[in-house]
């Protein structure tokens, strides 16, 4: 299981995304760590939502740009 550090809805330019992420603290991510994937929201047993990241688009998913925690 990976921990997602930051994500944004939509597929964004990786260079611009990492610059914006670095504004929010001392995050030291690299452009090579930025990925374009798809997210699907599903209800959790506790009443919240789970975000499931998928490599390909599927019914009910939307594009996201993510960077994993170090």
N, CA and C atoms as a LAMMPS dump frame, in Angstrom:
ITEM: TIMESTEP
0
ITEM: NUMBER OF ATOMS
210
ITEM: BOX BOUNDS ff ff ff
-5.0000000000000000e+02 5.0000000000000000e+02
-5.0000000000000000e+02 5.0000000000000000e+02
-5.0000000000000000e+02 5.0000000000000000e+02
ITEM: ATOMS id mol type element x y z
1 1 1 N 0.849 -1.182 0
2 1 2 C 0 0 0
3 1 3 C 0.889 1.237 0
4 2 1 N 0.554 2.207 -0.837
5 2 2 C 1.295 3.46 -0.884
6 2 3 C 0.483 4.55 -0.203
7 3 1 N 1.182 5.483 0.408
8 3 2 C 0.536 6.648 0.997
9 3 3 C 0.684 7.802 0.014
10 4 1 N -0.43 8.358 -0.392
11 4 2 C -0.409 9.49 -1.316
12 4 3 C -0.173 10.753 -0.507
13 5 1 N 0.848 11.498 -0.877
14 5 2 C 1.17 12.724 -0.154
15 5 3 C 0.274 13.874 -0.617
16 6 1 N 0.222 14.095 -1.918
17 6 2 C -0.605 15.163 -2.48
18 6 3 C -1.287 14.643 -3.728
19 7 1 N -2.481 15.148 -3.985
20 7 2 C -3.153 14.832 -5.24
21 7 3 C -4.004 16.027 -5.659
22 8 1 N -4.308 16.088 -6.937
23 8 2 C -5.141 17.153 -7.473
24 8 3 C -6.008 16.562 -8.571
25 9 1 N -7.259 16.946 -8.6
26 9 2 C -8.172 16.445 -9.622
27 9 3 C -7.756 17.002 -10.977
28 10 1 N -7.62 16.124 -11.946
29 10 2 C -7.202 16.497 -13.296
30 10 3 C -5.764 16.089 -13.548
31 11 1 N -5.428 15.894 -14.804
32 11 2 C -4.044 15.601 -15.177
33 11 3 C -3.359 16.93 -15.465
34 12 1 N -2.39 17.275 -14.617
35 12 2 C -1.698 18.564 -14.718
36 12 3 C -0.267 18.36 -15.191
37 13 1 N 0.344 19.43 -15.678
38 13 2 C 1.749 19.405 -16.037
39 13 3 C 2.557 19.028 -14.794
40 14 1 N 3.427 18.033 -14.916
41 14 2 C 4.156 17.513 -13.761
42 14 3 C 5.078 18.558 -13.133
43 15 1 N 5.741 19.367 -13.955
44 15 2 C 6.642 20.417 -13.437
45 15 3 C 5.856 21.441 -12.617
46 16 1 N 4.722 21.884 -13.13
47 16 2 C 3.904 22.863 -12.417
48 16 3 C 3.341 22.264 -11.132
49 17 1 N 2.929 21.007 -11.192
50 17 2 C 2.369 20.336 -10.018
51 17 3 C 3.392 20.276 -8.886
52 18 1 N 4.618 19.868 -9.19
53 18 2 C 5.634 19.738 -8.145
54 18 3 C 6.001 21.104 -7.57
55 19 1 N 6.011 22.137 -8.383
56 19 2 C 6.283 23.489 -7.873
57 19 3 C 5.209 23.915 -6.876
58 20 1 N 3.947 23.645 -7.192
59 20 2 C 2.854 23.992 -6.282
60 20 3 C 2.93 23.188 -4.987
61 21 1 N 3.266 21.909 -5.086
62 21 2 C 3.375 21.054 -3.904
63 21 3 C 4.461 21.573 -2.972
64 22 1 N 5.579 22.02 -3.528
65 22 2 C 6.698 22.486 -2.717
66 22 3 C 6.385 23.78 -1.976
67 23 1 N 5.381 24.499 -2.416
68 23 2 C 4.957 25.723 -1.721
69 23 3 C 4.373 25.393 -0.349
70 24 1 N 3.76 24.21 -0.217
71 24 2 C 3.061 23.827 1.006
72 24 3 C 3.958 23.112 2.004
73 25 1 N 5.147 23.598 2.229
74 25 2 C 6.005 23.015 3.25
75 25 3 C 7.327 22.544 2.7
76 26 1 N 7.959 21.659 3.44
77 26 2 C 9.302 21.221 3.082
78 26 3 C 9.297 19.91 2.304
79 27 1 N 8.273 19.66 1.538
80 27 2 C 8.179 18.436 0.754
81 27 3 C 9.284 18.414 -0.295
82 28 1 N 10.002 17.311 -0.373
83 28 2 C 11.161 17.199 -1.265
84 28 3 C 10.929 16.207 -2.408
85 29 1 N 9.74 16.171 -2.952
86 29 2 C 9.445 15.252 -4.04
87 29 3 C 10.178 15.618 -5.325
88 30 1 N 10.245 14.668 -6.246
89 30 2 C 10.885 14.877 -7.546
90 30 3 C 9.83 14.74 -8.635
91 31 1 N 10.058 15.391 -9.75
92 31 2 C 9.127 15.326 -10.88
93 31 3 C 8.921 13.874 -11.309
94 32 1 N 9.947 13.054 -11.206
95 32 2 C 9.854 11.648 -11.613
96 32 3 C 8.854 10.866 -10.759
97 33 1 N 8.529 11.389 -9.571
98 33 2 C 7.594 10.713 -8.666
99 33 3 C 6.135 11.078 -8.924
100 34 1 N 5.897 12.071 -9.776
101 34 2 C 4.536 12.514 -10.088
102 34 3 C 3.917 11.541 -11.088
103 35 1 N 2.665 11.137 -10.819
104 35 2 C 1.972 10.182 -11.691
105 35 3 C 0.615 10.732 -12.108
106 36 1 N 0.181 10.325 -13.292
107 36 2 C -1.182 10.577 -13.756
108 36 3 C -1.937 9.261 -13.647
109 37 1 N -2.991 9.257 -12.838
110 37 2 C -3.814 8.065 -12.649
111 37 3 C -5.282 8.48 -12.649
112 38 1 N -6.143 7.549 -12.303
113 38 2 C -7.575 7.814 -12.207
114 38 3 C -8.039 7.447 -10.803
115 39 1 N -8.989 8.184 -10.28
116 39 2 C -9.497 7.934 -8.937
117 39 3 C -10.967 7.574 -8.997
118 40 1 N -11.338 6.686 -8.103
119 40 2 C -12.737 6.284 -7.97
120 40 3 C -13.084 6.367 -6.489
121 41 1 N -14.159 7.038 -6.169
122 41 2 C -14.593 7.18 -4.782
123 41 3 C -15.595 6.087 -4.443
124 42 1 N -15.391 5.443 -3.298
125 42 2 C -16.329 4.426 -2.832
126 42 3 C -16.628 4.673 -1.359
127 43 1 N -17.843 4.374 -0.913
128 43 2 C -18.186 4.555 0.499
129 43 3 C -17.36 3.614 1.383
130 44 1 N -16.951 4.112 2.545
131 44 2 C -16.232 3.256 3.494
132 44 3 C -17.208 2.723 4.54
133 45 1 N -16.842 1.672 5.229
134 45 2 C -17.723 1.109 6.26
135 45 3 C -17.996 2.078 7.419
136 46 1 N -17.124 3.07 7.581
137 46 2 C -17.29 4.02 8.687
138 46 3 C -18.12 5.243 8.308
139 47 1 N -18.573 5.277 7.051
140 47 2 C -19.407 6.397 6.616
141 47 3 C -18.662 7.448 5.813
142 48 1 N -17.348 7.338 5.695
143 48 2 C -16.562 8.276 4.895
144 48 3 C -16.426 7.793 3.463
145 49 1 N -15.395 8.267 2.81
146 49 2 C -15.117 7.861 1.437
147 49 3 C -13.71 7.305 1.333
148 50 1 N -13.543 6.306 0.493
149 50 2 C -12.225 5.78 0.153
150 50 3 C -11.887 6.248 -1.25
151 51 1 N -10.63 6.629 -1.459
152 51 2 C -10.179 7.004 -2.789
153 51 3 C -9.335 5.85 -3.316
154 52 1 N -9.793 5.228 -4.372
155 52 2 C -9.078 4.124 -4.999
156 52 3 C -8.418 4.647 -6.269
157 53 1 N -7.09 4.553 -6.333
158 53 2 C -6.355 5.012 -7.509
159 53 3 C -6.16 3.85 -8.467
160 54 1 N -6.42 4.113 -9.75
161 54 2 C -6.358 3.079 -10.789
162 54 3 C -5.499 3.579 -11.949
163 55 1 N -4.778 2.672 -12.61
164 55 2 C -3.929 3.105 -13.725
165 55 3 C -4.706 3.487 -14.981
166 56 1 N -5.921 2.97 -15.139
167 56 2 C -6.734 3.251 -16.326
168 56 3 C -8.099 3.772 -15.925
169 57 1 N -8.706 4.51 -16.823
170 57 2 C -10.04 5.044 -16.598
171 57 3 C -11.059 3.907 -16.538
172 58 1 N -12.043 4.065 -15.673
173 58 2 C -13.14 3.11 -15.595
174 58 3 C -14.412 3.888 -15.254
175 59 1 N -15.531 3.226 -15.302
176 59 2 C -16.806 3.88 -15.029
177 59 3 C -16.778 4.51 -13.638
178 60 1 N -17.119 5.778 -13.566
179 60 2 C -17.171 6.486 -12.298
180 60 3 C -15.851 7.074 -11.836
181 61 1 N -14.778 6.9 -12.617
182 61 2 C -13.478 7.437 -12.199
183 61 3 C -13.233 8.801 -12.833
184 62 1 N -12.239 9.517 -12.293
185 62 2 C -11.863 10.818 -12.832
186 62 3 C -10.337 10.934 -12.779
187 63 1 N -9.745 11.745 -13.674
188 63 2 C -8.294 11.86 -13.716
189 63 3 C -7.75 12.628 -12.512
190 64 1 N -6.59 12.194 -12.012
191 64 2 C -5.902 12.887 -10.928
192 64 3 C -4.394 12.855 -11.171
193 65 1 N -3.725 13.838 -10.61
194 65 2 C -2.27 13.897 -10.59
195 65 3 C -1.862 13.675 -9.148
196 66 1 N -0.926 12.743 -8.891
197 66 2 C -0.545 12.399 -7.524
198 66 3 C 0.963 12.318 -7.373
199 67 1 N 1.416 12.46 -6.116
200 67 2 C 2.804 12.187 -5.769
201 67 3 C 2.776 11.427 -4.467
202 68 1 N 3.554 10.347 -4.401
203 68 2 C 3.571 9.482 -3.227
204 68 3 C 4.453 10.076 -2.122
205 69 1 N 4.165 9.675 -0.894
206 69 2 C 4.991 10.062 0.243
207 69 3 C 6.345 9.397 0.127
208 70 1 N 7.352 10.028 0.688
209 70 2 C 8.716 9.459 0.648
210 70 3 C 8.861 8.328 1.617
